[in-house]
Amino acid sequence: MILQTGSTYPALQRHYGDFPDWIRQGLGDQAPVTVVDARDGQPLPGAAGFSGVVITGSHHMVTDEAGWMRHLMHWLEATLQLAEAPPLLGICFGHQLLAHTLGGEVGDHPQGMEVGTVALRTTSAARGDPLLAAFCDQPWAQMMHRQSVLTAPAGVEVLASNGHGSCQAFRYGHGAWGCQFHPEFSADVTRAYLQAMRGQQLSDQQVDDLLPSVRECPQAGAVLAHFANQAVPAAA
């Protein structure tokens, strides 16, 4: 199940598709995918009926604390308490919401936005992690966020950090992950995002400086395939 918590800009959506399309492509065709919009106020299906759950990114902010966000947090709490909870992955907003649910601190980063293709530092724990192990050899990823996990929740294993953030990826228990970066973003999507933000969240100079450094990040993108490998056997 892909829990959709937001959509990309309309212009990008017309050309590239939307968050669930990119995530579905990254997961591969190992199992059918159901997309559920977490924003529409309808009851969310039980996680036990799915082999894995991915929570998308969003242009919304966790600190907005909208009603649907609180509802999703309650759903997360209940899901994480299941005796046989399916693997779960939160991306960007999903990463922040999962951290907030677990007791971490989320808010606007004092350094502002982190955007473009950036380098991360993986921890020793990441070397043995089923999602991030291969990522350790080329820890570059696409970023596009204003808010961050400012303080990691107690009891999680931090898997990646950098100069901008001390908790760029984490694992909770054996089957729940959060990643601030976007494994579903291609280089083209990242460039399109930067252009869409020109003159709005970013100045012309910032965009011009960032565009040349954007590149494909196949190891980061493979995180979704590794997650699918964790999820599908769980359903067998």
C-alpha positions in Angstrom: 0.0 0.0 0.0 1.2 3.5 -0.8 -0.3 6.0 1.6 -0.4 9.3 -0.4 0.1 12.4 1.8 0.6 14.9 -1.0 1.1 15.6 -4.7 3.7 17.3 -6.8 3.2 20.5 -8.7 0.5 20.3 -11.4 3.0 21.1 -14.1 5.3 18.2 -13.0 2.4 15.9 -12.6 1.3 16.4 -16.2 4.7 15.6 -17.5 6.1 13.1 -15.0 3.2 11.7 -13.0 2.8 11.9 -9.3 4.5 10.6 -6.1 2.7 7.2 -6.2 3.7 6.7 -9.8 7.4 7.2 -9.1 7.3 5.0 -5.9 5.4 2.3 -7.7 8.1 2.3 -10.4 10.8 2.0 -7.8 9.2 -0.9 -6.0 9.0 -2.9 -9.2 6.4 -5.5 -10.1 6.9 -8.0 -7.3 3.4 -7.4 -6.0 0.3 -5.4 -6.9 0.2 -1.9 -5.3 -2.9 -0.1 -3.8 -2.8 3.7 -3.5 -4.8 5.2 -0.6 -5.1 8.9 -0.2 -4.5 9.7 3.5 -5.8 13.2 3.1 -9.5 12.5 2.3 -10.7 11.8 5.8 -11.8 8.3 5.1 -10.9 5.4 7.4 -7.5 3.9 6.5 -7.4 0.2 5.7 -5.7 -2.0 8.3 -2.0 -2.5 7.6 -2.2 -6.2 8.3 -3.9 -6.8 5.0 -0.8 -5.6 3.1 2.7 -6.9 2.7 4.3 -3.5 3.0 3.4 0.2 3.4 5.1 3.3 1.9 4.2 6.8 3.1 4.9 9.4 0.5 6.3 12.9 0.7 4.1 16.0 0.7 4.2 19.8 0.3 2.4 19.9 3.7 4.3 20.5 6.9 4.1 18.0 9.8 3.9 21.0 12.2 0.6 22.0 10.5 -1.0 19.2 12.6 -4.0 18.9 10.3 -6.7 16.5 11.3 -5.8 13.9 8.7 -2.2 14.0 9.9 -3.3 13.3 13.5 -5.5 10.5 12.1 -2.5 9.0 10.2 -0.3 9.2 13.3 -2.9 7.2 15.3 -2.9 4.7 12.5 0.9 4.5 12.6 0.9 4.0 16.4 -1.6 1.1 16.0 0.3 -0.4 13.1 3.7 -0.3 14.8 2.1 -2.2 17.8 0.9 -5.1 15.6 2.4 -8.4 16.5 3.2 -9.0 12.8 3.4 -5.4 11.4 4.2 -5.2 7.7 7.5 -3.4 6.7 6.9 0.3 6.6 8.9 3.1 4.8 8.3 6.8 5.3 9.8 9.2 2.7 10.5 12.9 3.4 7.2 14.0 5.0 6.5 10.3 5.8 9.9 10.1 7.4 9.2 13.2 9.5 5.7 12.0 10.4 7.0 8.6 11.5 9.7 10.3 13.6 7.1 12.6 15.2 4.8 9.7 16.0 7.7 8.0 17.8 8.4 11.0 19.9 11.1 12.8 17.8 11.2 16.6 17.2 10.2 17.9 13.7 10.3 21.5 12.6 11.7 24.1 10.2 15.5 23.7 9.8 17.5 26.7 11.0 19.6 26.6 7.9 16.6 26.7 5.6 15.8 24.3 2.8 17.9 21.4 1.7 17.5 20.8 -2.0 19.2 19.1 -5.0 21.6 16.2 -5.0 23.4 16.0 -1.7 26.0 13.7 0.0 25.1 11.8 3.2 27.2 10.1 5.8 26.1 6.6 6.6 26.6 5.1 10.0 28.1 1.7 10.8 24.6 0.3 11.4 23.7 1.2 7.8 26.3 -1.3 6.6 24.1 -4.2 7.8 20.8 -2.6 7.0 18.7 -4.4 4.4 17.6 -1.1 2.8 20.7 1.0 3.0 23.6 -1.4 2.9 24.3 -0.8 -0.9 23.7 2.9 -0.5 26.7 3.2 1.7 29.1 2.8 -1.3 27.6 5.8 -3.1 25.7 7.9 -0.5 24.2 10.6 -2.8 20.5 11.3 -2.8 17.9 13.8 -4.0 16.6 16.1 -1.3 13.7 18.5 -1.3 12.6 19.6 2.1 12.2 22.6 4.5 11.4 20.8 7.7 13.6 18.1 9.2 13.8 15.6 12.0 15.6 17.9 14.4 15.9 15.3 17.2 15.7 11.6 16.5 13.2 9.6 18.5 14.6 7.6 21.4 15.0 3.9 20.5 15.7 4.4 16.7 18.9 3.5 14.9 20.1 6.5 12.9 21.4 5.2 9.5 22.5 8.4 7.8 23.3 12.1 8.5 25.1 15.0 7.0 26.1 18.6 7.8 22.5 19.7 7.4 20.7 17.1 9.5 21.7 14.6 12.1 18.9 12.2 11.2 18.5 11.8 7.5 17.5 8.1 7.7 16.6 5.8 10.6 15.3 2.3 11.4 12.8 1.6 14.1 12.8 -2.0 15.3 13.3 -4.5 12.5 10.8 -3.3 9.9 10.1 0.4 10.0 12.3 3.0 8.2 12.3 6.7 7.5 14.4 8.4 4.9 14.5 12.2 4.4 15.8 11.8 0.9 13.7 10.9 -2.1 14.6 7.5 -3.5 11.7 7.9 -6.0 13.1 11.1 -7.6 15.1 10.9 -10.8 17.6 13.6 -11.8 15.0 15.0 -14.2 12.4 15.3 -11.5 14.8 17.0 -9.2 15.8 19.5 -11.9 12.1 20.2 -12.6 11.5 20.8 -8.9 14.3 23.3 -8.8 12.9 25.1 -11.8 9.4 25.1 -10.3 10.7 26.7 -7.1 12.7 29.4 -9.0 11.6 32.8 -7.8 9.4 31.3 -5.1 11.2 29.3 -2.4 14.5 29.7 -4.2 16.3 32.6 -5.9 17.5 32.5 -9.5 21.0 32.3 -8.2 20.3 29.4 -5.9 18.7 27.4 -8.7 21.5 28.2 -11.2 24.1 27.1 -8.6 22.3 23.9 -7.8 21.3 22.6 -11.3 24.9 21.6 -12.4 25.3 19.3 -9.4 22.1 17.3 -10.0 22.8 13.7 -11.0 21.2 10.3 -11.0 21.5 8.4 -7.6 20.9 4.8 -8.5 21.9 3.4 -5.1 19.5 5.8 -3.3 16.8 4.8 -5.8 17.4 1.1 -5.1 16.2 1.6 -1.6 12.6 1.1 -2.9 13.5 -2.2 -4.6 15.2 -3.4 -1.4 12.1 -2.4 0.6 10.0 -4.5 -1.9 12.3 -7.4 -1.3 11.6 -7.1 2.4 7.9 -6.7 2.0 7.0 -9.4 -0.5 8.5 -12.4 1.4 6.6 -11.2 4.4 3.4 -11.9 2.6 4.4 -15.4 1.4 
